[in-house]
């Protein structure tokens, strides 16, 4: 016992024990709080993916991952959009598409919620390969009248810059449009189909 009847050793022991308890509580709380975030398995199963697309220049493409699949996001130019009707006669019969599996907002010539952005799954509808982005309007070895789009080098399927399949391609259907919406104009949310655009 020290002067005044205060046991300083006991006081130090209490403070040390309380401090260690606080540190231990933090170590327990961090994993608990992290468990509230979606797991990688949940993300792969379809948790929404957000991406700021404000820096994607016209004519450029970025690739996101959603449900274990690549999702292509193309910022289309006005020239690209003007080219789309000129390709219509080179496309497979629209009746071959399974339109009921496409979002309502993708049932237009641009196949998109916003005409300036194309959002499609980068998975060829033939055998699941990843088509390559060829945005330039110029003759290509696979198409002398190429107006830009996607070409699958595995088996030769061709898609325009709306993801529509060309006649003569092994792929039977257009590239799929995943559910998506926009938040604050420049944040794309893939996996959410709300009317927020």
NORHU-V420802 format. One record per backbone hydrogen bond with DSSP energy under -0.5 kcal/mol. NH is the residue of the N-H (numbers start at 1). CO is the residue of the C=O. Records with the same first field share a line. If there is no record, write none. Layout:
NH=CO, CO
This chain:
2=6
5=2
6=3
7=5
8=6
11=7
12=8
13=9
14=10
15=11
16=12
17=13
18=14
19=15
20=16
21=17
22=18
23=19
24=20
25=21
26=22
27=23
28=24
29=25
30=26
31=27
32=28
33=29
34=30
35=31
36=33
37=34
43=39
44=40
45=41
46=42, 43
47=42
49=190
51=188
53=51, 186
56=53
57=55
59=75
60=57
62=73
64=71
66=69
67=43
69=66
71=64
72=120
73=62
74=72, 118
75=60
76=74, 116
81=77
82=78
83=79
84=80
85=81
86=83
87=83, 84
88=84, 85
90=87
91=88
92=165
96=93
97=94
99=97
101=98
102=99
106=103
107=104
108=106
111=108
117=114
118=74
120=72
121=176
122=70
123=121
124=129
128=124
131=129
132=151
134=149
138=136
140=143
143=140
146=143
149=134
150=159
151=132
152=157
153=151
155=152
156=152
157=152
159=150
160=164
161=148
163=160
166=158
167=90
169=166
175=163
178=176
181=189
183=187
186=183, 184
187=183
188=51, 186
189=181
190=49, 188
191=179, 189
192=189
196=194
